[in-house]
Amino acid sequence: NVASIAAGKAFGIAKGATIHPIQVLDANGEGSTASLLCGMEKLLADGIAYNAANAPNRIQAVVNLSLGVEGRSDALDKAVKDMTDLGYAVVIAAGDHDDNACFYSPYDPAAITVGALSNDELGKNSKTSSSNYGECIDIWAPGEDILGASNLGEFESVSKSGTSVAAAFVAGIATLHLETVNSQEHTFEDYSAIVKDKLISQGERDALGDIGYGSVNKIAQTTASRCTGNSGGCGPGIQCLDGVCFSNAQKTMMAGTKPKK
């Protein structure tokens, strides 16, 4: 489901991206810190091997971690840091405990931690009742009744809620930004920071309602285009807000309304 939201053909943000799944949970969606670490270690090994085989080119990829554990884990946090140091742009679900996101792993300041927004018809979105909050949140994204693929059939779909789907949404946006990074102009250590800066700097500010104490008031935008002024050269039917070109459809989607199949 989350893979389809990030990069699926029907529902995905980055529809042209290639998905490389790594299983860390069982058929019931359950796992452990050990199973999660095994998956992250494989990802690190794959990245190191790719870099060695394709030098001077370096791997450019977004990692979506739509999962977490109860409390903090130094081992998980270190694994996230190792991934960002290798150049992966890592997107993390903030967790669904209605608590301070800083109390939960995986987390690293270089990664992108995402909170989930409720579906508000008036567009003044607040966080979902369960989403974590606080100063460790980097950005917010739609996280209620988000439509994606289902494993019940080839053409089946399902709506889900939570920071997992919000993180998948942002992972898709991060992938679009990653495509704009010229690997010849930047070192691989900078990839993660560049993607995070692009995503956060182009987010829409001060458009949210109750998002919890200490939380950043910024919602992710799906476009990488920049503009100026009211018209800004965005084209017919496109508005410029806070330096970002987006259509009314995108604005509605970013307000958290349920996307249509």
Buried (B, 14 or more C-beta within 10 A) or exposed (E): BBBBBBBBEEBBBBBEBEEEEEEBEEEEEEBEBEBBBBBBEEBBEBBEEBBEEEEEEBBBBBBBBBBBBEEEBEEBBBBBBBBBBBBBBBBBBBBBBEBBBBBBBBBBEBBBBBBBBBBBEEBEBBBBEBBBBBEBBBBBBBBBBBBBBBEEEEEEBEBBBBBBBBBBBBBBBBBBBBEEBEBEEBEBEBBBBBBBEBBBEBBBEEBBBEBBEEBBEBBBBBBBBBBEEEEBEBEEEBBBBBBBBBBEEBBBBBBBBBBEE
